[in-house]
Amino acid sequence: MNTKVDSLDQRLSERIRLEREARGWSLSELSERSGVSRAMIHKVERGDSSPTATLLAKLAGAFGLTMSTLIARAEMSQGRLSRRQDQAVWRDPQTGYLRRHVSPMSDLPLELVEVELPAGAEVPIPASAYALHRRWIWVTAGRLTFVEGLETHTLGIGDCLELGPPEDCVFRNVGGETCIYAVVLLRTG
């Protein structure tokens, strides 16, 4: 496994603890706000368990952050230029989903993320991860089945979808090849 991804998991554990403590929240309060068990949060903060994409989305939503912002804060990249080799990369230990924070850290309300979703992978993301954000998904390779609440969208290369109001979502790759897509996030709150 990529050592940069492994070291990012360690920094994510620390960042989650720092975000919780900065808000003066106990483990129990973060658990209530995120819907993640207190025991699991404790394991992640200690570095005993690698967080999944769904878990990170729930925690980020509780903090009022996007998952990419939480990951980028753990990476702490600075400056106007974000070189590929320096971008925050995180791999979901459960699905193999690879998330790359492409845009430089900035005070602008826009973020750009690239995702590689392996063939057969499925990643559910709760509605709380979408609060206070507008999002677009742009497929650059493969096919993506995106379930948004009760609506299912099938996206191919070049297709771009603007997400509606926050709903529980599922990113699904039912194809035989990796799907690569960009997520553009605009903070509105």
ABEGO torsion letter per residue (X at the ends): XBAAAAAAAAAAAAAAAAAAAAAGBBAAAAAAAAGBBAAAAAAAAAGABBBBAAAAAAAAAAAGBBAAAAAAAAAGBBEABBBAAABBBBBBAAAGBBBBBABBBBABABBBBBBBBBBGBBBBBBAAAABGBBBBBBBABEBBBBBBEABBBBBBBGBBBBBBBBBBBBBBBABABBBBBBBBBBBAX
